[in-house]
Amino acid sequence: MAMTRGTDGGMLSEMNTTPLIDVMLVLLTLLIVTLPLQTHAVKLQLPVPSPVVQPPPFVLLDVAFDGAIAWNGTRVDRATLDADLARAAQSTPQPDIHIRPDRLARYDAVAMVLADAQRLGATHIGLDGTERYGR
């Protein structure tokens, strides 16, 4: 205990609280360390991963400037093109048909290939490579 003088000359006694605070901090630290950690678990039902699906096959049809057509790089005539398109339309899964016209190809040649593909039952048809021409 520490003693101090009061304003009227009498002695006042005060308790030194520093050791008490130190003891309380040690006890608080021990309490925090010894308490078991509480985990807040969130129960989720995660989806079952599906097997990897192979992308559908695709066919690349090139339409040249002179109207010539190439099926995956092999030049074909109209009869062979119709037979190949019919076979592709009947297959499961149906392949994606990417038509890649040349910059100088005539519109009617490309439109005829599109019409033949639609007439023979192909449903996955698209133009490929037109972004290189710009506007």
Secondary structure, 3 states (H helix, E strand, C coil): CEEEECCCCCEEEECCCHHHHHHHHHHHHHHHHHCCCCCCCCCCCCCCCCCCCCCCCEEEEEECCCCCEEECCEEECHHHHHHHHHHHHHCCCCCEEEEEECCCCCHHHHHHHHHHHHHCCCCCEEECCHHHHCC
